[in-house]
Amino acid sequence: MAEFEGKCPHCDKLHYSERRDEVVVCDCWTYCPLCGAMMTPYTPDLATGSYGADGKRGVTILMVCLLHSPPFYSSLKPVEVVFTHETLA
C-alpha cells in the first residue's frame, strides 16, 4: 500500500499517512525553540478581555516555557500538515 508524505511548514518534520486526505497536526508548536522542552499551556492572570492596547483585546500567547528567566512565551499555533508526495511502503 502506498503512503503519503507531508512536511510541516514550520519545522520541516516529515509525517506519513496511508491516506492523502488525513488531517495531521504537527506537535512542534508544543516544544520550546530555545531548549526543546515541552512547554505548558499559558493561562493569563486576568480574563482575556481585560488585556488590551489601542482598542485591541485578546492574548496571543498560547504556550510558555518556565525553564528560562524570563519565561519564553510562544504565540505559535498548531500547524496542519498537507500530504503531497506519494511514497512506496
Secondary structure as UniProt FT lines:
FT   STRAND          2..7
FT   TURN            9..11
FT   STRAND          14..17
FT   TURN            20..21
FT   STRAND          24..26
FT   HELIX           27..30
FT   TURN            33..35
FT   STRAND          40..41
FT   HELIX           48..50
FT   STRAND          52..53
FT   TURN            54..55
FT   STRAND          56..57
FT   STRAND          63..65
FT   TURN            66..67
FT   STRAND          72..74
FT   STRAND          79..81
FT   STRAND          83..88
//
